[in-house]
Amino acid sequence: MTDQLAVACDLVAAAQPAACIFDFDGTLVETGTLNTDAARATLTDLGLTIPEPWLRKAPLADLTALRRRLRADLGVPLPCTDAEFVDRARAHWLARAGLVRPVAQVAALARHLASVSVPLAVASANDGQVVRASLTAVGLTGLFDTVIAREHVTRLKPAPEVYRLAAAKLSVAPHRCLAFENTDQGIAAAHAAGVPVVDVRHRAWTVEEPSGDGRASGPIA
């Protein structure tokens, strides 16, 4: 066991969660530009050429917000239904799923937790088929008891629904779960659901309680 993994395991052991819930993009796996590339390809299919700088900052997961921003910023309507956009984007994403890479220390922790029978879930704003294909591509399939994706909820992060549903599917109260996230929206979603969070962006991991109080841990160098 590496020093990084040992410290992460100690942190989880101190927190004593009954289950752990992992974000997908940027937390469990490095997707790079795959989300942006899939959206760009989909928009191109629809006859739209969107400036790259705009696309990198666009709310790609929230199609209602994407439609609004396209009209407000570029004067462009999205000429398809949400379902059609998702279907096209999924196809482009799945064609390149082999390019994803695991986030090493988070993936190693997930493997360890699964090996000691801690129930695990994924809570993502991405498409469920994309999540499952990517987990398979990086060798993490089978670790997770539950995968909650965009099609399972009516409101995406920062709304708490994805975390509440993941906890319910695991049959564990939210406050007895521990989430791992890499975005402010994801952390807000977990906290709104009553789930403590580890922000994996920080060099030194701590458990951030929904009240805002953190429990200190040692650094993961």
Buried (B, 14 or more C-beta within 10 A) or exposed (E): EEEBBEBBBEBBEEBEBBBBBBBBBBBBBBBBEBBBBBBBBBBEBBEBEBEEEEBEEBEBBBBEEBBEBBEEEEEBEBEBEEEBBBEBBBBBBBEBBEBBEBBEBBBBBBBBBBEEEBBBBBBBBBBBBBBBBBBBBBEBEEBBBBBBBBEBBEEBBBBBBBBBBBBEBBEBEBBBBBBBBBBEBBBBBBBBBBBBBBBBEBEEBBBBBBEEEBEEBBEBE
